[in-house]
Amino acid sequence: MKCPVCKKEWPTSMQVARHILGTGDKPHREWVDGQGLSFFDLLVEQALSPGNKSYQILSEVIEKVQAEIR
Ligand SMILES: [Zn+2]
């Protein structure tokens, strides 16, 4: 699975999701917001709620866009 922003690769989309939320620089934030999500809301959700809901939401989007990453 590749990061759609910086093209780094991880074995699972969940790890890419963690990378994107963990990196949080402008290009990664803008990509998330561009997917109709809110980077800020996902970050808050992940910080305040138990479980991996934000990572799961993000990992689904990451899987969908894999074919578009060049
Ligand atoms: Zn990245």
N, CA, C, O and the ligand as a Tripos MOL2 file, in Angstrom:
@<TRIPOS>MOLECULE
protein
  281   279    71     0     0
PROTEIN
NO_CHARGES

@<TRIPOS>ATOM
      1 N           0.8430   -1.2010    0.0000 N.3       1 MET1
      2 CA          0.0000    0.0000    0.0000 C.3       1 MET1
      3 C           0.8780    1.2520    0.0000 C.2       1 MET1
      4 O           1.8150    1.3750    0.7890 O.2       1 MET1
      5 N           0.5540    2.1630   -0.8940 N.am      2 LYS2
      6 CA          1.3480    3.3830   -0.9880 C.3       2 LYS2
      7 C           0.6060    4.5610   -0.3810 C.2       2 LYS2
      8 O          -0.6220    4.6350   -0.4040 O.2       2 LYS2
      9 N           1.3920    5.4770    0.1620 N.am      3 CYS3
     10 CA          0.8170    6.7500    0.5780 C.3       3 CYS3
     11 C           0.5260    7.5460   -0.6890 C.2       3 CYS3
     12 O           1.4220    7.7460   -1.5090 O.2       3 CYS3
     13 N          -0.7240    8.0080   -0.8640 N.am      4 PRO4
     14 CA         -1.0760    8.7460   -2.0790 C.3       4 PRO4
     15 C          -0.3820   10.1050   -2.1680 C.2       4 PRO4
     16 O          -0.3760   10.7340   -3.2260 O.2       4 PRO4
     17 N           0.1910   10.5460   -1.0770 N.am      5 VAL5
     18 CA          0.8280   11.8630   -1.0570 C.3       5 VAL5
     19 C           2.3290   11.7630   -1.3350 C.2       5 VAL5
     20 O           2.8270   12.3880   -2.2720 O.2       5 VAL5
     21 N           3.0470   10.9890   -0.5350 N.am      6 CYS6
     22 CA          4.5060   10.9480   -0.6720 C.3       6 CYS6
     23 C           5.0060    9.6440   -1.2770 C.2       6 CYS6
     24 O           6.2100    9.4760   -1.4750 O.2       6 CYS6
     25 N           4.0790    8.6990   -1.5800 N.am      7 LYS7
     26 CA          4.3920    7.4460   -2.2890 C.3       7 LYS7
     27 C           5.2270    6.4550   -1.4880 C.2       7 LYS7
     28 O           5.7130    5.4700   -2.0450 O.2       7 LYS7
     29 N           5.4030    6.6990   -0.1840 N.am      8 LYS8
     30 CA          6.0690    5.6930    0.6430 C.3       8 LYS8
     31 C           5.1650    4.4780    0.7580 C.2       8 LYS8
     32 O           3.9430    4.5950    0.6610 O.2       8 LYS8
     33 N           5.7730    3.2970    0.9660 N.am      9 GLU9
     34 CA          4.9720    2.0720    1.0090 C.3       9 GLU9
     35 C           5.0020    1.3710    2.3550 C.2       9 GLU9
     36 O           6.0220    1.3490    3.0450 O.2       9 GLU9
     37 N           3.8500    0.7940    2.7140 N.am     10 TRP10
     38 CA          3.7220   -0.0330    3.9180 C.3      10 TRP10
     39 C           2.9660   -1.3010    3.5600 C.2      10 TRP10
     40 O           2.2830   -1.3480    2.5370 O.2      10 TRP10
     41 N           3.0820   -2.3340    4.3960 N.am     11 PRO11
     42 CA          2.3860   -3.5920    4.1140 C.3      11 PRO11
     43 C           0.8560   -3.4690    4.1520 C.2      11 PRO11
     44 O           0.1700   -4.1810    3.4180 O.2      11 PRO11
     45 N           0.3190   -2.5990    4.9730 N.am     12 THR12
     46 CA         -1.1430   -2.5060    5.0850 C.3      12 THR12
     47 C          -1.6130   -1.0540    4.9530 C.2      12 THR12
     48 O          -0.8670   -0.1130    5.2240 O.2      12 THR12
     49 N          -2.8780   -0.9020    4.5280 N.am     13 SER13
     50 CA         -3.4520    0.4370    4.3930 C.3      13 SER13
     51 C          -3.6120    1.1070    5.7610 C.2      13 SER13
     52 O          -3.5950    2.3330    5.8690 O.2      13 SER13
     53 N          -3.7680    0.2860    6.7970 N.am     14 MET14
     54 CA         -3.8870    0.8160    8.1570 C.3      14 MET14
     55 C          -2.6010    1.5520    8.5500 C.2      14 MET14
     56 O          -2.6420    2.6020    9.1930 O.2      14 MET14
     57 N          -1.4650    0.9830    8.1530 N.am     15 GLN15
     58 CA         -0.1850    1.6310    8.4750 C.3      15 GLN15
     59 C          -0.0130    2.9220    7.6880 C.2      15 GLN15
     60 O           0.5780    3.8840    8.1780 O.2      15 GLN15
     61 N          -0.5370    2.9370    6.4630 N.am     16 VAL16
     62 CA         -0.4870    4.1730    5.6800 C.3      16 VAL16
     63 C          -1.3550    5.2320    6.3590 C.2      16 VAL16
     64 O          -0.9780    6.4000    6.4430 O.2      16 VAL16
     65 N          -2.5260    4.8020    6.8430 N.am     17 ALA17
     66 CA         -3.4270    5.7320    7.5410 C.3      17 ALA17
     67 C          -2.7470    6.3330    8.7690 C.2      17 ALA17
     68 O          -2.8450    7.5350    9.0190 O.2      17 ALA17
     69 N          -2.0590    5.4880    9.5290 N.am     18 ARG18
     70 CA         -1.3170    5.9710   10.7020 C.3      18 ARG18
     71 C          -0.2400    6.9600   10.2840 C.2      18 ARG18
     72 O          -0.0330    7.9840   10.9340 O.2      18 ARG18
     73 N           0.4380    6.6420    9.1980 N.am     19 HIS19
     74 CA          1.4840    7.5180    8.6750 C.3      19 HIS19
     75 C           0.8990    8.8890    8.3060 C.2      19 HIS19
     76 O           1.4720    9.9250    8.6460 O.2      19 HIS19
     77 N          -0.2340    8.8880    7.6140 N.am     20 ILE20
     78 CA         -0.8250   10.1500    7.1560 C.3      20 ILE20
     79 C          -1.2620   11.0080    8.3370 C.2      20 ILE20
     80 O          -0.9580   12.1990    8.3860 O.2      20 ILE20
     81 N          -1.9710   10.4110    9.2850 N.am     21 LEU21
     82 CA         -2.4180   11.1890   10.4510 C.3      21 LEU21
     83 C          -1.2300   11.5880   11.3150 C.2      21 LEU21
     84 O          -1.2200   12.6650   11.9100 O.2      21 LEU21
     85 N          -0.2140   10.7010   11.3810 N.am     22 GLY22
     86 CA          0.9590   10.9840   12.2020 C.3      22 GLY22
     87 C           1.8500   12.0480   11.5980 C.2      22 GLY22
     88 O           2.4590   12.8350   12.3210 O.2      22 GLY22
     89 N           1.9300   12.0770   10.2800 N.am     23 THR23
     90 CA          2.7860   13.0660    9.6120 C.3      23 THR23
     91 C           2.1530   14.4480    9.7340 C.2      23 THR23
     92 O           2.7360   15.3720   10.3010 O.2      23 THR23
     93 N           0.9420   14.5630    9.1870 N.am     24 GLY24
     94 CA          0.1730   15.7870    9.4150 C.3      24 GLY24
     95 C           0.7660   17.0630    8.8490 C.2      24 GLY24
     96 O           0.4310   18.1560    9.3070 O.2      24 GLY24
     97 N           1.6570   16.9420    7.8440 N.am     25 ASP25
     98 CA          2.1250   18.1860    7.2300 C.3      25 ASP25
     99 C           1.0950   18.6590    6.1990 C.2      25 ASP25
    100 O           0.0830   17.9940    5.9790 O.2      25 ASP25
    101 N           1.3540   19.7910    5.5790 N.am     26 LYS26
    102 CA          0.3450   20.4120    4.7200 C.3      26 LYS26
    103 C          -0.1210   19.5060    3.5740 C.2      26 LYS26
    104 O          -1.3260   19.3510    3.3770 O.2      26 LYS26
    105 N           0.8050   18.9010    2.8110 N.am     27 PRO27
    106 CA          0.3360   18.0520    1.6930 C.3      27 PRO27
    107 C          -0.5470   16.8930    2.1560 C.2      27 PRO27
    108 O          -1.5360   16.5680    1.4980 O.2      27 PRO27
    109 N          -0.1970   16.2700    3.2810 N.am     28 HIS28
    110 CA         -1.0070   15.1560    3.7810 C.3      28 HIS28
    111 C          -2.3580   15.6510    4.2850 C.2      28 HIS28
    112 O          -3.3800   15.0040    4.0560 O.2      28 HIS28
    113 N          -2.3690   16.7780    4.9610 N.am     29 ARG29
    114 CA         -3.6410   17.3430    5.4440 C.3      29 ARG29
    115 C          -4.5490   17.6910    4.2820 C.2      29 ARG29
    116 O          -5.7490   17.4150    4.3100 O.2      29 ARG29
    117 N          -3.9700   18.2950    3.2630 N.am     30 GLU30
    118 CA         -4.7710   18.7190    2.1120 C.3      30 GLU30
    119 C          -5.3240   17.5290    1.3400 C.2      30 GLU30
    120 O          -6.4280   17.5930    0.8000 O.2      30 GLU30
    121 N          -4.5560   16.4460    1.2890 N.am     31 TRP31
    122 CA         -5.0560   15.2600    0.5870 C.3      31 TRP31
    123 C          -6.2870   14.7020    1.3100 C.2      31 TRP31
    124 O          -7.2970   14.3840    0.6830 O.2      31 TRP31
    125 N          -6.1860   14.5910    2.6290 N.am     32 VAL32
    126 CA         -7.3260   14.0600    3.4030 C.3      32 VAL32
    127 C          -8.5470   14.9570    3.2020 C.2      32 VAL32
    128 O          -9.6400   14.4660    2.9200 O.2      32 VAL32
    129 N          -8.3670   16.2510    3.3440 N.am     33 ASP33
    130 CA         -9.4910   17.1800    3.1720 C.3      33 ASP33
    131 C         -10.0580   17.0930    1.7530 C.2      33 ASP33
    132 O         -11.2580   17.2740    1.5460 O.2      33 ASP33
    133 N          -9.1950   16.8180    0.7870 N.am     34 GLY34
    134 CA         -9.6180   16.7000   -0.5960 C.3      34 GLY34
    135 C         -10.4440   15.4470   -0.8720 C.2      34 GLY34
    136 O         -11.0800   15.3370   -1.9200 O.2      34 GLY34
    137 N         -10.4340   14.5090    0.0630 N.am     35 GLN35
    138 CA        -11.2210   13.2800   -0.0870 C.3      35 GLN35
    139 C         -12.6180   13.4310    0.5170 C.2      35 GLN35
    140 O         -13.3610   12.4580    0.6430 O.2      35 GLN35
    141 N         -12.9610   14.6570    0.8850 N.am     36 GLY36
    142 CA        -14.2670   14.8810    1.4930 C.3      36 GLY36
    143 C         -14.2690   14.5590    2.9840 C.2      36 GLY36
    144 O         -15.3240   14.4900    3.6150 O.2      36 GLY36
    145 N         -13.0720   14.3640    3.5360 N.am     37 LEU37
    146 CA        -12.9410   14.1190    4.9690 C.3      37 LEU37
    147 C         -12.3670   15.3690    5.6260 C.2      37 LEU37
    148 O         -12.0240   16.3390    4.9500 O.2      37 LEU37
    149 N         -12.2680   15.3330    6.9420 N.am     38 SER38
    150 CA        -11.6270   16.4360    7.6440 C.3      38 SER38
    151 C         -10.4480   15.8860    8.4300 C.2      38 SER38
    152 O         -10.6190   15.1010    9.3630 O.2      38 SER38
    153 N          -9.2480   16.3070    8.0430 N.am     39 PHE39
    154 CA         -8.0480   15.8390    8.7430 C.3      39 PHE39
    155 C          -8.1490   16.1350   10.2340 C.2      39 PHE39
    156 O          -7.8310   15.2930   11.0740 O.2      39 PHE39
    157 N          -8.5950   17.3400   10.5430 N.am     40 PHE40
    158 CA         -8.6910   17.7600   11.9350 C.3      40 PHE40
    159 C          -9.6670   16.8820   12.7170 C.2      40 PHE40
    160 O          -9.3630   16.4400   13.8250 O.2      40 PHE40
    161 N         -10.8470   16.6300   12.1290 N.am     41 ASP41
    162 CA        -11.8520   15.7980   12.8080 C.3      41 ASP41
    163 C         -11.3460   14.3700   13.0250 C.2      41 ASP41
    164 O         -11.5750   13.7740   14.0770 O.2      41 ASP41
    165 N         -10.6510   13.8280   12.0090 N.am     42 LEU42
    166 CA        -10.1160   12.4690   12.1430 C.3      42 LEU42
    167 C          -9.0830   12.4080   13.2650 C.2      42 LEU42
    168 O          -9.0440   11.4480   14.0360 O.2      42 LEU42
    169 N          -8.2560   13.4350   13.3470 N.am     43 LEU43
    170 CA         -7.2160   13.4930   14.3780 C.3      43 LEU43
    171 C          -7.8370   13.5900   15.7690 C.2      43 LEU43
    172 O          -7.4090   12.9050   16.6980 O.2      43 LEU43
    173 N          -8.8330   14.4350   15.9020 N.am     44 VAL44
    174 CA         -9.5150   14.6090   17.1900 C.3      44 VAL44
    175 C         -10.2070   13.3080   17.5920 C.2      44 VAL44
    176 O         -10.1020   12.8550   18.7320 O.2      44 VAL44
    177 N         -10.9240   12.7150   16.6190 N.am     45 GLU45
    178 CA        -11.6160   11.4560   16.8540 C.3      45 GLU45
    179 C         -10.6470   10.3850   17.3410 C.2      45 GLU45
    180 O         -10.9380    9.6410   18.2780 O.2      45 GLU45
    181 N          -9.4860   10.3210   16.6820 N.am     46 GLN46
    182 CA         -8.5060    9.3020   17.0380 C.3      46 GLN46
    183 C          -7.9250    9.5590   18.4300 C.2      46 GLN46
    184 O          -7.6110    8.6200   19.1610 O.2      46 GLN46
    185 N          -7.7880   10.8180   18.7820 N.am     47 ALA47
    186 CA         -7.2020   11.1630   20.0820 C.3      47 ALA47
    187 C          -8.1890   10.9450   21.2260 C.2      47 ALA47
    188 O          -7.7940   10.5780   22.3320 O.2      47 ALA47
    189 N          -9.4720   11.1710   20.9540 N.am     48 LEU48
    190 CA        -10.4590   11.1550   22.0340 C.3      48 LEU48
    191 C         -11.2180    9.8460   22.1780 C.2      48 LEU48
    192 O         -11.7680    9.5590   23.2410 O.2      48 LEU48
    193 N         -11.2520    9.0440   21.1030 N.am     49 SER49
    194 CA        -12.0610    7.8260   21.1570 C.3      49 SER49
    195 C         -11.1890    6.5840   21.1950 C.2      49 SER49
    196 O         -10.1070    6.5520   20.6080 O.2      49 SER49
    197 N         -11.6700    5.5600   21.8930 N.am     50 PRO50
    198 CA        -10.9310    4.2910   21.8540 C.3      50 PRO50
    199 C         -11.0960    3.6340   20.4910 C.2      50 PRO50
    200 O         -12.0390    3.9340   19.7590 O.2      50 PRO50
    201 N         -10.1850    2.7480   20.1570 N.am     51 GLY51
    202 CA        -10.2900    2.0430   18.8810 C.3      51 GLY51
    203 C          -9.5890    2.7830   17.7690 C.2      51 GLY51
    204 O          -8.8600    3.7470   18.0060 O.2      51 GLY51
    205 N          -9.8140    2.3270   16.5590 N.am     52 ASN52
    206 CA         -9.0820    2.8580   15.4010 C.3      52 ASN52
    207 C         -10.0120    3.3900   14.3280 C.2      52 ASN52
    208 O          -9.7410    3.2430   13.1370 O.2      52 ASN52
    209 N         -11.1170    4.0140   14.7490 N.am     53 LYS53
    210 CA        -12.1220    4.4140   13.7760 C.3      53 LYS53
    211 C         -11.5700    5.3330   12.6830 C.2      53 LYS53
    212 O         -11.8500    5.1330   11.5010 O.2      53 LYS53
    213 N         -10.7960    6.3270   13.0770 N.am     54 SER54
    214 CA        -10.2380    7.2540   12.0860 C.3      54 SER54
    215 C          -9.3150    6.5290   11.1190 C.2      54 SER54
    216 O          -9.3560    6.7610    9.9100 O.2      54 SER54
    217 N          -8.4810    5.6460   11.6670 N.am     55 TYR55
    218 CA         -7.5580    4.8920   10.8140 C.3      55 TYR55
    219 C          -8.3360    4.0120    9.8470 C.2      55 TYR55
    220 O          -7.9380    3.8480    8.6940 O.2      55 TYR55
    221 N          -9.4510    3.4410   10.3160 N.am     56 GLN56
    222 CA        -10.2450    2.5760    9.4440 C.3      56 GLN56
    223 C         -10.8810    3.3650    8.3020 C.2      56 GLN56
    224 O         -10.8630    2.9310    7.1500 O.2      56 GLN56
    225 N         -11.4430    4.5240    8.6340 N.am     57 ILE57
    226 CA        -12.0620    5.3780    7.6040 C.3      57 ILE57
    227 C         -11.0140    5.7350    6.5510 C.2      57 ILE57
    228 O         -11.2460    5.6210    5.3480 O.2      57 ILE57
    229 N          -9.8560    6.1700    7.0440 N.am     58 LEU58
    230 CA         -8.7900    6.6000    6.1440 C.3      58 LEU58
    231 C          -8.2300    5.4280    5.3250 C.2      58 LEU58
    232 O          -7.9250    5.5840    4.1430 O.2      58 LEU58
    233 N          -8.0980    4.2680    5.9510 N.am     59 SER59
    234 CA         -7.5230    3.1230    5.2330 C.3      59 SER59
    235 C          -8.4270    2.6780    4.0880 C.2      59 SER59
    236 O          -7.9370    2.2100    3.0600 O.2      59 SER59
    237 N          -9.7370    2.8170    4.2550 N.am     60 GLU60
    238 CA        -10.6580    2.4700    3.1580 C.3      60 GLU60
    239 C         -10.4490    3.3930    1.9560 C.2      60 GLU60
    240 O         -10.4510    2.9460    0.8090 O.2      60 GLU60
    241 N         -10.2700    4.6770    2.2350 N.am     61 VAL61
    242 CA        -10.0220    5.6300    1.1490 C.3      61 VAL61
    243 C          -8.6850    5.3290    0.4810 C.2      61 VAL61
    244 O          -8.5700    5.3810   -0.7430 O.2      61 VAL61
    245 N          -7.6820    5.0160    1.2850 N.am     62 ILE62
    246 CA         -6.3430    4.7070    0.7650 C.3      62 ILE62
    247 C          -6.4130    3.5020   -0.1810 C.2      62 ILE62
    248 O          -5.7740    3.4990   -1.2330 O.2      62 ILE62
    249 N          -7.1790    2.4930    0.1900 N.am     63 GLU63
    250 CA         -7.3090    1.2990   -0.6660 C.3      63 GLU63
    251 C          -7.9960    1.6590   -1.9840 C.2      63 GLU63
    252 O          -7.6200    1.1620   -3.0460 O.2      63 GLU63
    253 N          -9.0000    2.5230   -1.9020 N.am     64 LYS64
    254 CA         -9.7380    2.9070   -3.1190 C.3      64 LYS64
    255 C          -8.8760    3.6540   -4.1210 C.2      64 LYS64
    256 O          -9.0560    3.5010   -5.3290 O.2      64 LYS64
    257 N          -7.9380    4.4640   -3.6310 N.am     65 VAL65
    258 CA         -7.1590    5.3070   -4.5490 C.3      65 VAL65
    259 C          -5.8510    4.6590   -5.0090 C.2      65 VAL65
    260 O          -5.1160    5.2510   -5.8000 O.2      65 VAL65
    261 N          -5.5510    3.4400   -4.5190 N.am     66 GLN66
    262 CA         -4.2790    2.7960   -4.8650 C.3      66 GLN66
    263 C          -4.0180    2.7740   -6.3730 C.2      66 GLN66
    264 O          -2.9060    3.0570   -6.8180 O.2      66 GLN66
    265 N          -5.0380    2.4410   -7.1470 N.am     67 ALA67
    266 CA         -4.8720    2.3140   -8.6030 C.3      67 ALA67
    267 C          -4.5200    3.6430   -9.2580 C.2      67 ALA67
    268 O          -3.9490    3.6770  -10.3480 O.2      67 ALA67
    269 N          -4.8670    4.7440   -8.5810 N.am     68 GLU68
    270 CA         -4.6230    6.0720   -9.1580 C.3      68 GLU68
    271 C          -3.2480    6.6170   -8.8340 C.2      68 GLU68
    272 O          -2.8270    7.6280   -9.3970 O.2      68 GLU68
    273 N          -2.5310    5.9380   -7.9070 N.am     69 ILE69
    274 CA         -1.2220    6.4370   -7.5000 C.3      69 ILE69
    275 C          -0.1660    6.0160   -8.5150 C.2      69 ILE69
    276 O          -0.0270    4.8370   -8.8420 O.2      69 ILE69
    277 N           0.5640    6.9970   -8.9990 N.am     70 ARG70
    278 CA          1.6150    6.6790   -9.9770 C.3      70 ARG70
    279 C           2.9590    7.1350   -9.4720 C.2      70 ARG70
    280 O           3.9670    6.9550  -10.1540 O.2      70 ARG70
    281 ZN          2.9090   10.1270    3.0090 Zn       71 ZN71
@<TRIPOS>BOND
     1     1     2 1
     2     2     3 1
     3     3     4 2
     4     3     5 am
     5     5     6 1
     6     6     7 1
     7     7     8 2
     8     7     9 am
     9     9    10 1
    10    10    11 1
    11    11    12 2
    12    11    13 am
    13    13    14 1
    14    14    15 1
    15    15    16 2
    16    15    17 am
    17    17    18 1
    18    18    19 1
    19    19    20 2
    20    19    21 am
    21    21    22 1
    22    22    23 1
    23    23    24 2
    24    23    25 am
    25    25    26 1
    26    26    27 1
    27    27    28 2
    28    27    29 am
    29    29    30 1
    30    30    31 1
    31    31    32 2
    32    31    33 am
    33    33    34 1
    34    34    35 1
    35    35    36 2
    36    35    37 am
    37    37    38 1
    38    38    39 1
    39    39    40 2
    40    39    41 am
    41    41    42 1
    42    42    43 1
    43    43    44 2
    44    43    45 am
    45    45    46 1
    46    46    47 1
    47    47    48 2
    48    47    49 am
    49    49    50 1
    50    50    51 1
    51    51    52 2
    52    51    53 am
    53    53    54 1
    54    54    55 1
    55    55    56 2
    56    55    57 am
    57    57    58 1
    58    58    59 1
    59    59    60 2
    60    59    61 am
    61    61    62 1
    62    62    63 1
    63    63    64 2
    64    63    65 am
    65    65    66 1
    66    66    67 1
    67    67    68 2
    68    67    69 am
    69    69    70 1
    70    70    71 1
    71    71    72 2
    72    71    73 am
    73    73    74 1
    74    74    75 1
    75    75    76 2
    76    75    77 am
    77    77    78 1
    78    78    79 1
    79    79    80 2
    80    79    81 am
    81    81    82 1
    82    82    83 1
    83    83    84 2
    84    83    85 am
    85    85    86 1
    86    86    87 1
    87    87    88 2
    88    87    89 am
    89    89    90 1
    90    90    91 1
    91    91    92 2
    92    91    93 am
    93    93    94 1
    94    94    95 1
    95    95    96 2
    96    95    97 am
    97    97    98 1
    98    98    99 1
    99    99   100 2
   100    99   101 am
   101   101   102 1
   102   102   103 1
   103   103   104 2
   104   103   105 am
   105   105   106 1
   106   106   107 1
   107   107   108 2
   108   107   109 am
   109   109   110 1
   110   110   111 1
   111   111   112 2
   112   111   113 am
   113   113   114 1
   114   114   115 1
   115   115   116 2
   116   115   117 am
   117   117   118 1
   118   118   119 1
   119   119   120 2
   120   119   121 am
   121   121   122 1
   122   122   123 1
   123   123   124 2
   124   123   125 am
   125   125   126 1
   126   126   127 1
   127   127   128 2
   128   127   129 am
   129   129   130 1
   130   130   131 1
   131   131   132 2
   132   131   133 am
   133   133   134 1
   134   134   135 1
   135   135   136 2
   136   135   137 am
   137   137   138 1
   138   138   139 1
   139   139   140 2
   140   139   141 am
   141   141   142 1
   142   142   143 1
   143   143   144 2
   144   143   145 am
   145   145   146 1
   146   146   147 1
   147   147   148 2
   148   147   149 am
   149   149   150 1
   150   150   151 1
   151   151   152 2
   152   151   153 am
   153   153   154 1
   154   154   155 1
   155   155   156 2
   156   155   157 am
   157   157   158 1
   158   158   159 1
   159   159   160 2
   160   159   161 am
   161   161   162 1
   162   162   163 1
   163   163   164 2
   164   163   165 am
   165   165   166 1
   166   166   167 1
   167   167   168 2
   168   167   169 am
   169   169   170 1
   170   170   171 1
   171   171   172 2
   172   171   173 am
   173   173   174 1
   174   174   175 1
   175   175   176 2
   176   175   177 am
   177   177   178 1
   178   178   179 1
   179   179   180 2
   180   179   181 am
   181   181   182 1
   182   182   183 1
   183   183   184 2
   184   183   185 am
   185   185   186 1
   186   186   187 1
   187   187   188 2
   188   187   189 am
   189   189   190 1
   190   190   191 1
   191   191   192 2
   192   191   193 am
   193   193   194 1
   194   194   195 1
   195   195   196 2
   196   195   197 am
   197   197   198 1
   198   198   199 1
   199   199   200 2
   200   199   201 am
   201   201   202 1
   202   202   203 1
   203   203   204 2
   204   203   205 am
   205   205   206 1
   206   206   207 1
   207   207   208 2
   208   207   209 am
   209   209   210 1
   210   210   211 1
   211   211   212 2
   212   211   213 am
   213   213   214 1
   214   214   215 1
   215   215   216 2
   216   215   217 am
   217   217   218 1
   218   218   219 1
   219   219   220 2
   220   219   221 am
   221   221   222 1
   222   222   223 1
   223   223   224 2
   224   223   225 am
   225   225   226 1
   226   226   227 1
   227   227   228 2
   228   227   229 am
   229   229   230 1
   230   230   231 1
   231   231   232 2
   232   231   233 am
   233   233   234 1
   234   234   235 1
   235   235   236 2
   236   235   237 am
   237   237   238 1
   238   238   239 1
   239   239   240 2
   240   239   241 am
   241   241   242 1
   242   242   243 1
   243   243   244 2
   244   243   245 am
   245   245   246 1
   246   246   247 1
   247   247   248 2
   248   247   249 am
   249   249   250 1
   250   250   251 1
   251   251   252 2
   252   251   253 am
   253   253   254 1
   254   254   255 1
   255   255   256 2
   256   255   257 am
   257   257   258 1
   258   258   259 1
   259   259   260 2
   260   259   261 am
   261   261   262 1
   262   262   263 1
   263   263   264 2
   264   263   265 am
   265   265   266 1
   266   266   267 1
   267   267   268 2
   268   267   269 am
   269   269   270 1
   270   270   271 1
   271   271   272 2
   272   271   273 am
   273   273   274 1
   274   274   275 1
   275   275   276 2
   276   275   277 am
   277   277   278 1
   278   278   279 1
   279   279   280 2
@<TRIPOS>SUBSTRUCTURE
     1 MET1         2 RESIDUE 1 A MET
     2 LYS2         6 RESIDUE 1 A LYS
     3 CYS3        10 RESIDUE 1 A CYS
     4 PRO4        14 RESIDUE 1 A PRO
     5 VAL5        18 RESIDUE 1 A VAL
     6 CYS6        22 RESIDUE 1 A CYS
     7 LYS7        26 RESIDUE 1 A LYS
     8 LYS8        30 RESIDUE 1 A LYS
     9 GLU9        34 RESIDUE 1 A GLU
    10 TRP10       38 RESIDUE 1 A TRP
    11 PRO11       42 RESIDUE 1 A PRO
    12 THR12       46 RESIDUE 1 A THR
    13 SER13       50 RESIDUE 1 A SER
    14 MET14       54 RESIDUE 1 A MET
    15 GLN15       58 RESIDUE 1 A GLN
    16 VAL16       62 RESIDUE 1 A VAL
    17 ALA17       66 RESIDUE 1 A ALA
    18 ARG18       70 RESIDUE 1 A ARG
    19 HIS19       74 RESIDUE 1 A HIS
    20 ILE20       78 RESIDUE 1 A ILE
    21 LEU21       82 RESIDUE 1 A LEU
    22 GLY22       86 RESIDUE 1 A GLY
    23 THR23       90 RESIDUE 1 A THR
    24 GLY24       94 RESIDUE 1 A GLY
    25 ASP25       98 RESIDUE 1 A ASP
    26 LYS26      102 RESIDUE 1 A LYS
    27 PRO27      106 RESIDUE 1 A PRO
    28 HIS28      110 RESIDUE 1 A HIS
    29 ARG29      114 RESIDUE 1 A ARG
    30 GLU30      118 RESIDUE 1 A GLU
    31 TRP31      122 RESIDUE 1 A TRP
    32 VAL32      126 RESIDUE 1 A VAL
    33 ASP33      130 RESIDUE 1 A ASP
    34 GLY34      134 RESIDUE 1 A GLY
    35 GLN35      138 RESIDUE 1 A GLN
    36 GLY36      142 RESIDUE 1 A GLY
    37 LEU37      146 RESIDUE 1 A LEU
    38 SER38      150 RESIDUE 1 A SER
    39 PHE39      154 RESIDUE 1 A PHE
    40 PHE40      158 RESIDUE 1 A PHE
    41 ASP41      162 RESIDUE 1 A ASP
    42 LEU42      166 RESIDUE 1 A LEU
    43 LEU43      170 RESIDUE 1 A LEU
    44 VAL44      174 RESIDUE 1 A VAL
    45 GLU45      178 RESIDUE 1 A GLU
    46 GLN46      182 RESIDUE 1 A GLN
    47 ALA47      186 RESIDUE 1 A ALA
    48 LEU48      190 RESIDUE 1 A LEU
    49 SER49      194 RESIDUE 1 A SER
    50 PRO50      198 RESIDUE 1 A PRO
    51 GLY51      202 RESIDUE 1 A GLY
    52 ASN52      206 RESIDUE 1 A ASN
    53 LYS53      210 RESIDUE 1 A LYS
    54 SER54      214 RESIDUE 1 A SER
    55 TYR55      218 RESIDUE 1 A TYR
    56 GLN56      222 RESIDUE 1 A GLN
    57 ILE57      226 RESIDUE 1 A ILE
    58 LEU58      230 RESIDUE 1 A LEU
    59 SER59      234 RESIDUE 1 A SER
    60 GLU60      238 RESIDUE 1 A GLU
    61 VAL61      242 RESIDUE 1 A VAL
    62 ILE62      246 RESIDUE 1 A ILE
    63 GLU63      250 RESIDUE 1 A GLU
    64 LYS64      254 RESIDUE 1 A LYS
    65 VAL65      258 RESIDUE 1 A VAL
    66 GLN66      262 RESIDUE 1 A GLN
    67 ALA67      266 RESIDUE 1 A ALA
    68 GLU68      270 RESIDUE 1 A GLU
    69 ILE69      274 RESIDUE 1 A ILE
    70 ARG70      278 RESIDUE 1 A ARG
    71 ZN71       281 GROUP 0 **** ****
